[in-house]
Amino acid sequence: MTYLDYGLLSVCGVAAGFCNTIAGGGSMFVVPLMIFLGLPATAANASLRPAILSQNIFALLGFRRAGLLNREFLLRVLPLVLLALPAALLGAGFVTTKMDDEDFKKALAVVFVGLAILMVLWRPHALKKPHRWLGFLLIMAAGFYGGFIQIGVGFLLITALLLGDRWQMAQAHAAKIAIVGLYTLLSLPIFILSGKVDWLVALALALGQALGGSLGSRFATRVQEKHLRRLYVFLMLVFALVLYLK
């Protein structure tokens, strides 16, 4: 790769980090870019993980400055982390040990179609009452999926959180970031030991996504609830359209 390629990855990383923090789907843009620039699909998936961790650390710092990461929030999120973490480790181990590059591309194509259908048809903000156990099951499923592929996991987690409990949108985004950040931190060694992380690519992305995550957390805590919900639905539809076109 050239210096221009790394610069492009950083710029796209800013947009991806912002989208991932306020909704989801940002990785949909950077993973195809990495593959286009010559990385194997499995290497792109692994090299994304340090950037996701960087993005979520800076996003959490932003949510903390806004006063969302208080004791009550942590007590609500910790059980959800414990639900998602074993599944995420299982997903990370599966993709790094059981799948070659061609198999991963096929799995990615199937996931894209499935996510497109989900994002178009599902409206989690329209739910009338929480369905706690179904929310728990979806969080475990999102954990496995996040450890496995990661792309679009934010949408799945927001859906699970809104389905399972009464969350304000800014709180739900902070909870999503906390869950993804912690399972990424603990599953990252699996990807490192697989030898598939391209560290120059990961660094370029991490710089961009850290900035994007910080900006996204500020945006999410300053925008009115109704506008944040509308933006979330809009980005879901854009994400679904991109998946459909691909």
Secondary structure, 3 states (H helix, E strand, C coil): CCHHHHHHHHHHHHHHHHHHHHCCCCHHHHHHHHHHCCCCHHHHHHHHHHHHHHHHHHHHHHHHHCCCCCHHHHHHHHHHHHHHHHHHHHHHHHHHHHCCHHHHHHHHHHHHHHHHHHHHHCCHHHCCCCCHHHHHHHHHHHHHHHHHCCCCHHHHHHHHHHHHCCCCHHHHHHHHHHHHHHHHHHHHHHHHHCCCCCHHHHHHHHHHHHHHHHHHHHHHHHCCHHHHHHHHHHHHHHHHHHHHHC
